[in-house]
Amino acid sequence: MLKNKIILILLVSVLALAGYFTFKWFKGSSAAWKHIPSNAVVVLTSEHLQDSAYTATEAGLDLKKLPLLDLASDNISLLNQLTPDAAKLSKFLKGKTITYSYHPRTSTEWGILIYVPLENEEEKKWIATPQNPNIRALHHNFQDTRITDIYDPLSRPLFSYMVKDDYLILSYFGDLIEDVVRASSLNIQSFRLKSQFSKIQDDEYGTSVYLKAEAWKSVVSTDNISVTFREFARNFPNIQDLHIGRTLEKGSLHLSSIGSDAPDFYLTELLMDNPALPFAGHKHISQQTSYFYRFAGGDKAAFKKKYLKWHKKNGGESWDKLNYILGKESTMLTENTGSEFILCQLEENNSINDAKIMLAEFSNYEKLRPILQKLARLSNEEANVSLDKYQGYDIFSVGIPELPSALYGSMFSGFPASYITYVAPYLVISNNSQVLQNYIVDYENHITWQQSPEYDSVLSGKKSEAQLSMIVNLRKAQSRAGRTGKSYTDMLSKIESAVFECQYEDGKAIPEITLYPKKRLTPKKVLNRTFLNIDVEWPVLYDSQLSALQNPLDGSSEILLTDEKNDLLRTSDLRTGKTEVISKLNGPIRSSAYKVDFLNIGREQRIFATEQSLYAIDEDDSSRISVFTESLPSTSPISDLYLIDGGYDGSNRFIVKTQAQELFVWESVSKRIRKLNRSVRFENIQSPVVALNQIGNRGFIVTQQNGKIFLLKENGMVRPGFPVDILTRTESPFTWSQNATNGQPELVGVSVSGELIRISQDGKVSSRIQLLRPEPGSRFKTLFDRNSQDWIVVRSAFSKTAILTKEGQELFEIKDILPNSVIQYHFFGVDNRFISIRSGNYTTLFDMSGKRLGDKAIPSEMPVQLTYQPGYYKLLVFSRSEKKIQVWSIKLR
């Protein structure tokens, strides 16, 4: 008897569970699919868009202002017209899962239908007779269905609604309400969104979005969308579902998906059913990157088999040309290709547009090197433009248009020519030689994702199962083609990056989106406050300027000082200010000091000059000091030392200027210093001297105050057509930028009166543009950072100074500046650029938006020096005041 009871109880339990799961399965989506017209491009369900607050992440991101969700959130406010009783309306909507469907009306406008479930007769009765004296309710019948039209007191239509099958259905557009009636009465066959997603059990989510891929056109402007972005989007399914969980984490915001049919695109086919490969190339990605695209499979052998099969069928004109030049050797480029492709679109600036860096995993560079030499030599008609070295890296210029597309497909277009090097394990390809050089500089100076707190571990987690990913730096992306059509200010101010991923498995594509908030972990009592770290007693400063140097690997900083005995002292402990003697000099430091790998040995040396000599001081891992020194073949004292690039082995080198306006080149500790030019006597050279270092276009730009611009060859000879006399004075040097039309470098600078002048390489003035002069006394000049890596334009007039872009557009203006002020530009990568203005005996710091950094001015009797610790978002300021060397710190984020 007992046994029978137990069996009966178990049977009842099993049946109950079966009934529960059967109910759960057939319950399907909480969306009002039955009433949604078939032309819907987006269907959204949420139980939170009607709430007063719907926020996520520690930054407090307002989800109601996210793309697509913002339209639904705006439309739900229609219900406010039904009653002035806010409490009653809130009670009516609380906890309800409301559906929104989006329907195209024009190419740029959608109409939205809202479906609110009604729980009882009382709610239906209240909705049937809205109690608001500020509206008028009229009714009309459509196919035996009563539709209510709401007007304001001036008879202007506000919205329409009806009640059907326990749903309140409303919209701004009355014809959409009629479409609902038609859809219900005609019983039209279900459309793709409904057939794909109506059976999904989505009540476990707080918000769900079902959409056709075309819906993203409302988020990304189709007028300016880049070809690269369009090609990337082809890897995502044509219909998509995205879900936000009920519980919102404090960290990132994650939108998950169940997936749908994978698209018919070559990259999708190459990656299908290939396990994911966690990202490990952070040190290879420059911090200038605005869009990062990655395609990678963990099974390299399976990927290679598919890739070679695909490539055999997809050659094209560029591949035919490459094959014609190399013959059978061309297979070297495909046979050794790995399973990871990366494309970086870089932040735009005023010199270079549409800059791209492609990284293709490659396994046998030593055998490829002679093949690339041959390809570069035979694909260029001009001599001496095919091969070069830069900071020790080979650079090959290949004159075959769209070479990456020929090798890796249409996703990697936009390369009129290709500039190639190798940074293990990647073959690095750029569409611009200067962009490739900038990439090498960032890689060597560790201005990469590995040193970035936001990106140092992105895509490397064990949970990362996606074979495709795109990371968008939202702030940088605003300057690029493909930027958003609307300005989502809340998202841009609180979110650092948007990560789009897609997983491919069993013929399905499963997308997901993650929004990473900006990290603001610094307490308000510390954030953007100025703190004094140390005082170093130093009664007499013998050096002409402060020498503050930084180790880019760990961000640590140090100060170099000389005493009355010409001993060189270092202060690297910025807590105690303790100094130690590291060498003996023949005089105090008279130039800027630098920290670069001048010896090309994998670590950096300290480089500076006294009046008589140049010094390179190396320190190995055992703290053993080696001093290399060189003297000038001149009796005139050294006045300036400029860091430039383009040495004979691609390394850094230096230009030395004497008080007699002589110029010398120091290329290596193993080579004697040579005089740059022996036929020209320069006058009033404007600092710095700028190096032009591109394949086939190498030399030096020397600017005189009287407006004569010299372009020198590598051997120091003046190029034909130079000097160019701009017929007006200039108080700053000319530099160069990339001509967007022909891709060639041209000289650019500004006169004192504000003419922005461009000069071609044959010495002809190609353009003269007068910048805005708000006052007759306005004076203009270019301002370089200490390492000559970047420059801006400055406009000064009496007590005002304006910071301008390279094109002369005003960024911000500072007023009430005392006479004889000193303005400096500090460049630590495109993310971290600062302006310091020393006015009187105090210095104030600004970012490039004009925001003041720190809560107080810093006492300084001479121009300050800055270092920046990106891992801590901390700015260190070195100043001298009242017989002390002071180190100040400002936490920026």
N, C-alpha and C positions, 0 to 999 in steps of 0.2 A: 504493500500500500504506500509506504513511504517512498519507495523507488518510483512508483507511478507519479506521485506528486512532484518529485524532483524533476522527472522528465517533462511533466506538464509545465512547470515553472520555466525550465530552460527553453521549451518550445515557445512559450509566450514571450520570453525575453528576445529570442531570435527574431520572432515575427515583429516585435516592436521596433527592434533595431532596423530590420529590413524596411519596415514602413517608414521609419525616420529618414533613412538614406534615400529611399525611393522618393519621398516627399522633397527631400533636399535637392535631389537630382532634377526632378521635374519642376521644381519651383523656378529654376532658371534665374535670369537676370532680374534685378529690381527695376530696370528701365521700363518705361511705358511703351514697349516696342509695338504693341497692337495699334497704337494711334499715330505713329510717326510716319509722315509722308515719305515716299520712297526716294525722293531727291535729297535726303539728308546727307550732309558731308561730315558732320560731327554729331555724335550723341554723347551726352555727358550726364552722369548721375552723381549726386552728392547729397550728403545729409548735413553739410557744414557751410555751404555758400550763403545760406540765409542767416548764419550766426554773426554776432557783432564782431567776433574775433576768430580768425582761423590762421594761426601762425605756426611756423616750424623753424627748426635750427636755432642755435644759440643766438643767431643774429636777429631772430624775430621776423623772418620773412613772411610777408602777408600773402598767403596762397591765393587769396581772392584777386590779387593783381598779377598773377602769372598769365602768360599767353594762353589763349583759349578760355581759361577759367574766368578771365576778367570780363568777357562779354556776358557770360551767364550771370556773374555777380552783379553787373550793372542792370541786367534785365529783371532780376528778381525784385528790384526796388519798385517795379510797377505795382506790386501789392500794397505799397504804402498808400496808394490812392483810394484803396477800398475802405479804409477806416482811419480816423485820426488817433485811435486808441493803440499806441505802440505796444503796450503790454498785451493786449488781446491778440494782435497780429503775431507777436513773438511766440505766444503760447500756441497759436494755430500752426506755426511752422516748425516749432521745436522738435528735433529728432526725426523729421520726415525726410525720406529719400526723394529728392526732387529731380526730375528728368528735364534736360534741355536738349533740343534738337536744332541744328544750324542748317539753314537752307539758303542757297545762293539766290540773290536778287539781281545783282549786277556783278561785274568782274571784280569789284572791290568791296561789295557790301553783302552782308548776310542778314537774313531775318531769323529770329529765334522764337521758337515755341517753348513754352514752359508747361510742365505737367506736374501738378501738385496733388498728391493723393488725399482724398477726403475720407475721414474715418467714421463719420456718423451723420445722421440726418440733421443734427443741429448745425454742423458745419455747412452742409448743403444749403440749409435755410438761410444762414447768415450770408453766404456767398450770393445767393439769389437776390438779396435785397441789401446792397452795400449802404452803410450808414456814414456818408460823408457829404456835408452840405456844399463842399467845394467842387463837386463833380456832378454831372448829369448822366444818368443811365438810360439808354434807349435800347430797343430790342428789334431784331428782325429774324425771320425764319429762313433757313437754308436747308433744303431737302428734309423738311420736317424736324429740323434741329434748331432750337432757340439759341441765338447768339446775342450776347449783350455787348453794346458798344458804349464806351465811356468817353465823355467829352468834358472839357473844362468849361468854366462859366462863359467863355467867349466862343463856345461851340467849336473849339479846335479839338480834333480827335486825339485821344491819349492812348487807348489800347482797346482790344476786344477780347472776350473770353466766352467760354461755354463750359457746361458740366456734362461729362459723358463717362459712363462706366466707373463711377467713383473717382474721377479725376477732374480737377479744375484745370482747364487748358486755356492759356492766354498768350497774347503776343501783341507787339506794337502794330502788326499788320493784320488787318481783318481778313485779307484773302488767304493768309496762311491758316487761319482757323477754318475757313471753308475747305482748304486742302485736306485738313484732318478729317472732315466729314466725308469728303470724296474717298479718301483712302480707306475709311472704315466701311463705307457702303459698297464700294466696288470689290473689296476683298482682293486687292492686287497682290500678285505673287511677291513674296518677301524679297527685299533688296539685299545686297551683299553684306552690309553691316549687320542687318538683322539675322540673316541666315548664318553668319559666322559667329556672332557673339550673343544672341538672345538666350542661349542655353547655358551661358557661363554663370556659375554661382558667384556673384560678386558682392553679396551683402556683407562679406567680411572686410570690405574696403570702405574707407571713408569717402573717397571720390574715385570714379572710374570715367575714363575718356575712351570713346571708340571713334575712330576717324579714318577717312580716306587720306592717302598721302598728299593729295592736292590741298588739303586744309592748311598745311604748313605754309602755303603761299601768303597767308594772312600774317604770318609771323616773320618770315624772311622776305624782304622786298624782292620781287621778281625782276624789277628794273635793273638792279645792281648786283644780282646774285652772281657769284663767280662760277666759271665752268667747273672748277674743282669741287665746289660745294654741290653743284648739281649732279656731278658724277658720283659723288659720295652718297647722295640721297638715293641713288638707284640701287644701292645695296639693301635698302629697307623694304619691307613688304608694302604692297599697295594699300592694304587696309591694316590698321594697327589698333591695339588696345593698350592702355596705360592705366595703372592703378596706384593710388596713394593709400597706404594702410590706415587703419583706424587709429593706431597708436603712432604718434609723431615723435621721432627721436630728436634729441637735442643737437645731434651732429648734422650730418648731411641729410638731404631730402631725396628719397629714392622712389622712383616710379617704375614699377615692375610690369611684366606682361606675360600672357600665356602663349603669345606668338600666333602666326598665321603662315600661309603659303609663302615660301621664299621667292624672291623675284628672279627673273631670268637675266642675270648679269654675270659677267665672266669672273669677277672677284668672288661673288657668292658661290659659284661653282667650284672655284679653286679651294675655298675654305670649308665647304660643306663636309660635315662629319669628321673634321680634323680637330683634335682637342686643342684647347686654348694654350697660349704660351704667355706666362706672366711677363710683364715688361721689366727689363733690367737695364735699359739704356739711358737712364736719367742724366748721366754725365755727358751725353752726346746731344742733348736738346738745349739749344740756346734760350735764354730768358726773353729774347726778342720775339719768341713764337706767339702768334695770336691764334692760329688754327693748327691743331696737331691731328693728323690722320695716321692710323696704324692698322695694318693688316698682317696677321701672324697666325701660323699654325704650329702646334707643338710636334706633330709628326712630320719631320723634315723630309723623309724619304717619300711619303705619300704626297706631300705638297709638290716636291720636285717632279714627280712622275706626271701629275696633273698639269703643272706649269709648262713643262717641256712639250706635252701633247697640245696644250692650248697655243703655245707660241709657234709651233710648227704650222698651225692653221692661220695664224694672224701675224703676218709680216708687215706689209705696207711699204710705202716709198722710202721712208727713212731707213728701215731695216735693209731694203734692197741696196741702198747706197752704202751702208756700213758693210754689207756682205760683199759688195763690189770691191771695196777698199781692202778688206781683210781676208776675203776668201774663207777657207776652212777655219781660220783662226777666230772668226766671229763667234763660233760656238763656245769659245772660252767665256764669253760674257754671260751666256745662259746656263751652261753646264755647272758653273760654280756659284750660281745664285742660290741664296738660302731661302728660308720660309718667312722672312719678316721684311715688310716694306713700310717705310715711314715717310710721310710728306709733311713738311712744316711750312706754313705760310707765315711770313714774318710781319711784325708790326710795320705799318707804313710810316715813312718819314718823307721829308720834303726833297730828298735827294734820289731815292730809289723807290719805284712803285712795283707792286706785285712781285715781291721778292720771295723766292722759293728755295728750300733746301730739301733734297730727297736723300734718304738713307736706305740703301739696299744691302741686306746682309750678304756678304761675299767671303768666300773661303780660301782663295788662292791668289792673293794680290801680287806676289813676287813674280809669278808666271804671267799675270795680266799686265804688269808694268810695261814691258817692251811693246806689247800689243797696243796699249793706250798711246805710247809715244808715236808709234807708226800711224795710228788713227788720227791723232792730233796733227801730225805733220802733213798728212795727205788730204785732210779734210779742210784745210785752210789755204786760201789762195795767197794771202800775204805771208811774207817771211817774218820770223822772229815773234810770232804771236801765238804759237802753239804750245810751248813748254815754258814753265817757270817754276820757281820755288818760293814758298812763303813760310817763314818761321819753321823751316826744316821739312815742310810738306811739299810733295810733288803737286803741281797744278797743271792739268792738261786742258787745253781749249779745243773742243771738238765742234767744228762748224757744220754739223748735221742737224737741221731743224727737227725738233720733237724727238730727240733720241730716246729719252725715258719712256715716251709713249710706245715707241717701237719695241722697247725691251719689256715694259711692264704694263702696257695697256693704257686706255684712254683716261684713267684716273690721274695719270701723271703727265698731263699736258701743260702747256705754257712755258716751254723751253725753246725759244728761238735759236739759241746756241746752248751748249752744255759745258760747264767748267767742273772738272772732276778731280777729286783727291781721294785718299784712303785714310780713314780713321778707324782702326780695327774695332769691331769686326765689320764695319760698314764701308761700302763704296759711297762716297758723298758726292752728290751732283747738285749744282746750282744753275739757275738761269742768268746769273750775273757774276762776273769775276769779283767785284767788290763785295758782294754778298757772301761769297765763299771765303774771302779773306776775313770779313767780319765774323763769320762763323768760327774760323780757326782762332781768332783772337778771343772770342767768348769761351771756346773750349779750353784754350791754354790758360786763360785767366780765371777759369772755373766760374764763369758767369752763366751757369747752367741750372737745369732742374735739380741736379744733385745738391746744390747749395740753396735750393728754394724750399722753405717749409711747406708751401702749398703742394709742391709736385715731387718731393723727394721720395715718396712711396706710392704715388698714384699708379694704378693698374698692376701693382705687384702683389696684391693680396691673394691668398689661396682661394678666395671666393670668386676671383675674376675668371669667368668661364667664356668670355666673349672673344671671338676671333677678330672682330672688327671694332674699332673704337675711334671716337673723335673727341678731342678736348678743346673747348673754346674758352679762351680768356676773355670774359665778357667786356672788360674795359678796353683791351687792345682791339677787340673785334669791331668796336665802333668806328675805327678809322679805316676799315677794310670794305671792299666790295662784298656784298652779301650781308651787310649789316641789317639789323632789324628795321622793319618798316615803321613800327611804333616805338616809342621811348618808354621802356619798362624801367622807370627810375628806381622803384623799390628793389627790384631784382638786381639791377646794376650796382646799387649802392651796398647791397648786403651779400651778394653772391660773387665769389672769386671766379669759379669755373663751372661750366656746364659740361658734363661728360655724357656722350651718346655712345652706347654700345649695342652690338647685335651678335647674338649667338646663332649658329647654324647647325641644325641637327635633324636628321630624319625628314629632310625636305621642308623643314619649317625655319622661319627666321623669327627670332625672339628678341625684340628690342628692349632696351631699358635706358632710363635717363637718371642721372644723379646730379644734384646741385650741391656744390661744396661751398659753404659759407666762408666769408672772409674771417680770418682768425684775428680776433680782438680779445686776447687773453690778458692784456695789460690792465690793471686796475685804473680807474679814472684818476685816482690821486697821483698816479705815475705817468699816465699817458700824456704825451706832448708837454711834459714838464722838463725844465732845464735843471740838471743837477751837476754840482761840482764834484768830480771824482777825486782828483788829487791836486795838490800844489807842489811844484818842485822849485825849491829856492834856487834862483839863478840870477844873481845880481847884475851880471854883464852878459849880454848876448853878443857873441862875436860873429855869428853867422848872419848873412844878409837876409835870410828868411827862415821860418820854421821848417824843419824837415820831418814830416810825419809820414811813415810808411806802413803798409798793410800787407799781411800774408793772406792771399785770396783763398787759401785752402781752409783755414779755420777762422778767418776774420780778425785775428789778433793784430794789434797795432803796436808801433814803437816810435820813439822820438830819437833823432840823432842830434847831438850837440857837440860843439868843440869848446875847450876851455882855453885859458891863457897860455898853456903850454902846447897848444895845437893837438892835444889828445882828443881822439874821437870817442865819445861816450854814447852809450845806448841806454834808453829807459824803456824797457819792455814790460815791466811789472807796473801796470797802471793802477794798482791798489796802494802800493807803498811809495811809488815814485823813485825807487832805488836805481842808481845809475852804475854802469860798469864800463871800464875802458876796453875797447876792442881793437884799437889801432892807433898809429901815430901818423899825423898829416903834416904837410908843409905849410899849412895856413888854415884859416877858418873856411867853412863852406860858403861858396859864393854863387851857387846855382840852385835850381830845383833838384830835388833828390828823387830817384826812381827805384823801383824794385821789380826787376825783370830777369828772365833767364838769358842774360847776355852771352853766357858761355855755352849755351845749348847743352846742358848736362842734366836737365830734369829738375833743377831747383833754381831759385831766384837769387840774384845778387843785388847788393845795394850799389847804386851808381850815382855819382855826384862829382862836382868839380870845385877845386880851390882856384885862386887866381892863376896859379902856375901849372896845375896838373889835373888830370882826370883820374878818377878812382873807380875800380870795380872790386867790391869786397864780398868774398864768398865765405859761407859758413857751412860745413858739412854736418852730418848727423851726430858727430862726436864733438860738436861745438868748436872744431878747429878752424881758425880764421886764415884765409889766404887773401893777400892784397895784390891786386894788379893795378899798375899805374902807368900813365902815359903823359908826356909833355907835348905842348904845341911847338911847331917850328915857327914861332912868332915871339916877338918881344912884348907884344901888347897883352895885357891881362885878360883872362877869361871873364866874360860878363854873363853869358847865358848858355844853357845846355837844353836841347830839345830832343825829346824821344820821337823817333820816326821808325818806320818799318822798311822792309824790302832789302835786307842785306844780301850778300852774295849767296848765302845758304838759306835765305828766307827768314833770317832771325831779325830781332830788333837791332837798331843802330842809333847813332846820335849825331846831331848837328851841333857844332860848337861855334859860338859867336864871341868875338873879342870886342874890347872897347873901341878898337880901330875899325869896326864893322867888317872884319874879315870872317869868312865862313870856312869851317873845316868839317870833315866827315870822319867819325870814329866808327869803324865797321866791326872790328874784332880786337880782342886783346892780343891776338897773334899778328895783327897787321898794323903798320905805322899809320898814324893819322895823316890824311892827305888834305891839301887845300882844295876847296870845292871849285873855285874859279880863279884863274890868274889873270884874265884879260879885262875884268870889270872891277871897278872900284865902287862898292856899294855905299850908299848914304842913308842914314836914318832907317835902318831895316826895322820893319814892324814885326814884333814877335807874335807867334812863332814862325819859323820857316816850316813850310808844309811839304810833305812828300806826296808825290803822285805815283802810285805803285799799282799799275795794272799791266797785264800781259800786253806787250807791244807799246805801252804808254807809261814809261817810267821816267821820273825826274824830280825836280824840286821847284817849288814856287816861292819866289823871293819878292816881297812887296816893299817898296820904298814909300816914305811919307809923302813925297812929292807926286805920287800917283803913277809912277812907273812900275809896271808889273813884269817880272822876269820869269820865264819858264826855262829851266836849265835841264840839259840832258844828264844822264847818269855820270858822264865824264866831266860834267861841269860846264860844257860849252852851251852858249845861249842858243835856243832853238830858233830856226828861221821864223820871222814875223814878230819876234820879241826883241826888246821890251815893248810892251803896249803902254802908251801914255793915255790914261783916262781923262787927262786935262782938268783934273781937280784933285785935291788932297784926299788922302785916306789915312785914318789913324788906327788902322787894323789890317791884318794880312788878308790877302785873297786865299781862297781854298779851292776845292773842286767839288763838283757833284755830277751825278749821272744825268745826261740828257735823255728825257723820257721818250723822245721821238726816234733818235738814232742809236741810243744805247751807249754813246761815246762820252767820255769825260770832258767836261768843260770847266774853265776857271770861273769862279763866282766870288764876288765881294761887294762891299758897300762903301760909297764915298762918305766923306764927312757930312755932306748935305743930304744924304739919304737916297742916292741913286743906286739901285741894285743892278749891278753890271755883270754880264756874262760874256766870256771871251772864249772863242773856239781855239782848238789846238794849233791852228795856223796863224794865230795872232790877230784875228778879226773880232771886233766887238759885235756880238750877235744880238744883244738886247740891252737896253737901258730903261729901267722902270723906276720912276720916281715914287718912293714910299711916302706915306702920309706924314706931313710936317705940321703938327698942330700949332706950333709956334715958330716964329722966324729964327729963334736961337737954338732950335733942335739940332743935335749932333748925333751922328750914327757911327757905329762900329760893330765889327764882329767880335765875339767873345768866345775864346776856346777854353776847354777844360785843361787841366795841368798836363794830361797825357796826350793832348791833341787828338782825342778820339771823337770828339763831337764839338759842335759850335752853335751859337745862337746869335741873334742880332739885338743890339741894345740901342735905345734912343734916349738921350739925355737932354734936359733943358732946365737950366737954373737949378731948382731944388727938386726936380722930378726926374724919375728914371722909369722907362717902360721896357719890359722884356718882350721881344718879338720872336716869331718863328723865323725859319730860314727864308720864308717868302715875304716876310715883313708884316705879318698879321699880329696884332697885339694880343699877348697873353694876359698881362696884368701890368699895372703901373703903381709905383711907390712914390709917395710925396714926402715933403719936409726932410729932404736929405741935405746935410751940410756940405759946404764946398770941400773939394779935395777928397771926396769919398772914393772908396775902392770897391769895385764890383767884381765878384768872381763867380765863375760857373764851375760846378762840381758834378762830374758825370761818373756814375757807378753802374752803368747799364741803363737801358731804356726805361726801366721801372723806377729807377732811383736817380733823379736829377734835381739838383738844388742850386739856389742862388744865395750868395752871401753878400751883404752890403755893409761895409765898414764906414760909418758916419760918425765923425768925431773920434772918440776913443771907445766906441761900442760897435758891435757887429750884430746884425739881425739876419736870421735865416728864413728862406721861403722855399716852398716847393714850386713846381712849374704852373700851378693854378693860382699862385699868389697867396696861398695860405701861409700864415706865419708859423714857423716851427719853434716850439719852446714857449715858455711863458715869460721870458725876460730876455733882454739884450745881454750879450756876452761882452764883458770888458776886454778890450784888445787894443794894444798900442801899435800893432802891426797887423797885416792881413792874416787871417786865420787859415788853418789847414783842416781838412775834413777826411775822415775815413768812415766807412759804412759797414756794419755787420749785418748782412742780409738774414742770417739765421735767427737774429734777435730783433730785427727791425730797429736797430739802434744806430744812431748817428753820434760819432765822437768828434768833438770840436777841440782843436788845439790852439791855444791863444797865449799871448804874453801880456802880463799886466802887473804893475807894481813890483818889478824885480822877481817875478815868478813865472814859470811856465805852468799853465793851467790846462787840465783836461776836463771838458764838460761832456755830458751825455744827454741825449734826448731820445726817448722811446717813442717811435712814430706810430706803432700799431699794437 
